[in-house]
Amino acid sequence: MSAPTTTGRAQVAPNAAASQDVVTQSNGVAVISGSALSARYLRGASVLGGDNQKIGSIDDIVFDSSGNAQLALISVGGVAGIGGKSVGVNFGDLTFSGQDAKEKTAQLGSSADQLKSETAFDKEKLASGQVLASNYLGSSVKLAESDDNGKLSDVILDGKGHARYAAIDFGGLLGVGNKRVAVAYDKLGQPIKDQPIPLQLSKADLNAAPSFVYAADETTSSIMGSGATPDAKSGDQSMPARQ
């Protein structure tokens, strides 16, 4: 992430007809494109081999310091999640199908046996600048010019795996009255260990931005629910410091 020096209105594309962006405005809300990739929903997505048979599922995604998805960690082997392992494959080696960003399937030109023969990826030994999607999602975000915090609930990628937007949940009490918006990814500052991620947008900017949804017919209440996300974690939710 790059840390911008000024605040500004949360940015989404003006409308679907005028842009090929991965998030566009429609009927007063910001809607994710069906061709976009959601870090939140890619976790757990099925991975098919060259013979179209399932060979594993996406366990996590490794991002570099610029927000590019470098690796997909594929969970293979085991029974009911026990005894398996995660192996890293180049994110660019995956192809994705599905018109709904919440229901993607990945395909890889490898077999289950080939993946099982690979060395397990050690999440505790990330290279400098690398961050896991599981560390992004659920992290606290500090708003500019305010003591208020939000929560990073998703990272929206284009088809090449470049992070374009961050979905931010903020406001409300106990999940009631929350709002979710999609802000330009480069509005996020540098992550610092044990501290909220700085966001160079104010609460007023977020209030002025259209609500973000995963389908044009969704309502704000239907996507926010209780305010929790599948990847929200208790305890320390901050991202590791970037070297």
C-alpha positions in Angstrom: 0.0 0.0 0.0 1.1 3.5 -0.6 0.4 6.1 2.0 -1.1 9.2 0.4 -0.6 12.6 2.0 -4.0 14.1 1.6 -7.6 13.2 2.3 -10.3 13.2 -0.2 -13.7 11.8 -1.1 -13.9 8.1 -1.2 -13.4 7.1 -4.9 -15.5 4.7 -6.9 -16.0 4.7 -10.7 -18.9 7.0 -11.8 -21.0 4.4 -13.6 -20.8 1.0 -15.2 -21.3 2.3 -18.8 -18.4 4.8 -18.6 -15.9 2.5 -16.9 -14.5 -1.0 -17.0 -13.6 -0.7 -13.3 -14.1 -3.6 -10.9 -16.5 -1.4 -8.8 -19.0 0.8 -10.4 -22.0 2.9 -9.3 -25.5 1.7 -10.1 -28.8 3.2 -8.8 -27.0 5.0 -6.0 -24.9 2.1 -4.7 -21.4 0.9 -5.5 -21.5 -2.6 -7.0 -18.7 -5.1 -7.5 -18.2 -6.3 -11.0 -18.9 -10.0 -11.7 -15.4 -10.2 -13.2 -13.8 -8.9 -10.1 -12.2 -11.0 -7.4 -13.0 -10.7 -3.7 -10.3 -11.8 -1.3 -13.0 -12.4 1.3 -14.9 -14.9 -0.9 -11.8 -16.4 -2.7 -10.9 -18.0 0.6 -12.5 -21.4 0.5 -13.1 -21.3 -3.2 -12.7 -24.7 -5.0 -9.7 -25.3 -7.1 -10.0 -27.7 -10.1 -7.2 -29.5 -11.8 -6.7 -30.0 -15.6 -9.3 -32.7 -15.6 -11.9 -30.4 -14.0 -11.8 -32.5 -10.8 -11.5 -30.7 -7.5 -7.9 -30.9 -6.2 -8.1 -28.5 -3.3 -9.4 -25.1 -2.1 -7.9 -21.7 -1.6 -6.8 -21.4 2.0 -5.3 -17.9 1.8 -3.7 -15.3 -0.5 -0.3 -13.7 -0.2 0.0 -10.1 -1.2 3.1 -8.1 -1.9 3.8 -4.6 -0.5 2.0 -3.0 -3.6 -1.2 -5.0 -3.1 -0.5 -7.5 -5.8 -1.6 -11.1 -5.2 1.6 -13.1 -5.5 0.6 -16.5 -4.2 -2.6 -18.5 -3.7 -2.2 -21.0 -0.8 -4.0 -24.2 -1.8 -5.2 -26.6 0.9 -4.7 -30.2 -0.3 -4.9 -33.6 1.2 -6.4 -34.5 4.6 -10.0 -35.4 5.6 -12.4 -32.7 6.7 -9.5 -30.3 7.0 -7.4 -32.6 9.1 -4.0 -33.8 8.1 -3.8 -31.6 5.0 -1.4 -28.9 4.1 -1.3 -25.6 2.2 1.0 -25.2 -0.7 1.8 -21.9 -2.5 1.2 -21.5 -6.3 1.7 -18.4 -8.4 -1.6 -16.5 -8.3 -1.2 -15.8 -12.0 -1.3 -19.5 -12.7 -5.0 -19.6 -11.6 -7.9 -18.9 -14.0 -11.2 -18.0 -12.5 -14.7 -18.7 -13.6 -18.1 -17.6 -12.4 -20.2 -14.5 -13.0 -20.7 -13.8 -9.2 -17.7 -12.4 -7.3 -19.0 -14.4 -4.2 -19.0 -17.7 -6.1 -15.7 -18.1 -8.0 -14.1 -21.3 -9.0 -10.3 -21.5 -9.7 -8.6 -23.8 -12.2 -5.0 -24.8 -12.1 -3.1 -27.0 -14.6 -1.8 -29.4 -11.9 -3.1 -32.6 -10.4 -3.8 -33.3 -6.7 -0.8 -35.6 -6.5 1.5 -32.8 -7.9 0.3 -30.4 -5.2 0.6 -32.9 -2.5 4.2 -33.5 -3.4 5.0 -29.8 -2.9 6.5 -28.4 0.3 3.9 -26.9 2.7 3.9 -23.1 2.8 4.9 -21.7 6.2 2.7 -18.7 7.0 5.1 -17.8 9.9 7.9 -17.2 7.4 6.6 -14.5 5.1 9.1 -12.6 3.0 9.6 -8.9 3.7 6.5 -6.9 2.6 4.3 -10.0 2.2 0.9 -10.0 3.9 -1.8 -12.7 4.1 -5.4 -12.0 3.1 -6.3 -13.5 6.5 -4.4 -10.7 8.2 -6.1 -8.0 6.1 -9.7 -9.2 6.7 -11.2 -8.0 10.0 -8.3 -5.6 10.7 -9.1 -2.3 12.4 -8.8 0.8 10.2 -8.2 4.3 11.7 -10.1 7.1 10.0 -8.4 10.5 9.4 -9.5 13.5 11.4 -11.4 11.3 13.8 -11.1 9.0 16.7 -13.4 6.5 15.0 -12.2 3.2 13.6 -13.6 1.1 10.9 -13.0 -2.5 9.8 -11.4 -3.8 6.6 -13.9 -6.4 5.5 -12.6 -7.2 1.9 -10.0 -6.4 -0.7 -11.3 -6.2 -4.2 -9.0 -7.3 -7.0 -9.1 -7.1 -10.7 -8.7 -10.2 -12.9 -4.9 -9.9 -12.8 -4.8 -10.0 -9.0 -4.1 -6.3 -8.4 -5.8 -4.8 -5.4 -8.1 -2.0 -6.5 -10.4 -1.3 -3.6 -10.8 -2.0 0.1 -14.2 -2.6 1.6 -14.6 -0.7 4.9 -17.3 -1.2 7.5 -17.9 1.7 9.9 -20.4 3.3 12.1 -23.3 1.8 14.1 -23.4 0.0 17.4 -23.2 -3.7 17.8 -23.5 -4.1 14.1 -26.7 -2.0 13.9 -26.6 0.9 11.5 -23.3 0.0 9.9 -22.3 1.1 6.5 -19.9 -0.6 4.0 -18.1 1.4 1.4 -15.5 0.6 -1.2 -12.5 3.0 -1.1 -9.5 3.2 -3.4 -6.9 0.8 -2.2 -4.2 3.4 -2.3 -6.1 5.4 0.4 -4.8 2.8 2.9 -1.6 3.8 4.6 1.3 1.6 5.7 0.3 -1.1 8.1 2.0 -1.0 11.5 2.2 -3.9 13.9 -0.3 -3.7 16.8 -1.9 -0.5 15.4 -5.0 0.1 13.2 -4.3 0.6 9.5 -4.4 4.3 8.8 -7.0 5.4 6.2 -6.5 8.7 4.5 -10.3 9.4 4.4 -12.5 11.0 7.1 -15.8 9.8 8.5 -17.4 12.6 6.4 -15.8 11.2 3.3 -17.1 7.7 4.0 -20.6 8.9 4.9 -20.7 10.7 1.6 -19.7 7.6 -0.4 -22.3 5.2 -1.8 -22.9 2.0 0.1 -21.0 -1.0 -1.4 -22.8 -4.2 -2.3 -21.9 -7.5 -4.0 -24.9 -7.5 -6.3 -27.2 -4.7 -7.6 -30.3 -6.2 -5.9 -28.7 -6.4 -2.4 -29.6 -4.0 0.3 -27.2 -2.5 2.8 -28.9 -4.5 5.6 -28.6 -7.7 3.7 -24.8 -7.5 3.3 -24.1 -6.1 6.7 -26.3 -8.4 8.8 -25.0 -8.4 12.3 -21.9 -6.5 11.3 -19.6 -9.5 11.4 -17.7 -10.9 8.5 -16.7 -14.5 8.0 -13.1 -13.6 8.5 -13.4 -11.3 11.5 -11.2 -12.4 14.3 -11.1 -11.6 18.0 -8.0 -10.3 19.7 -5.2 -8.7 17.7 -6.4 -8.0 14.2 -3.6 -5.7 13.0 -1.4 -6.5 10.1 2.3 -7.2 10.5 4.6 -4.2 10.0 6.0 -3.9 6.5 9.8 -3.9 6.4 
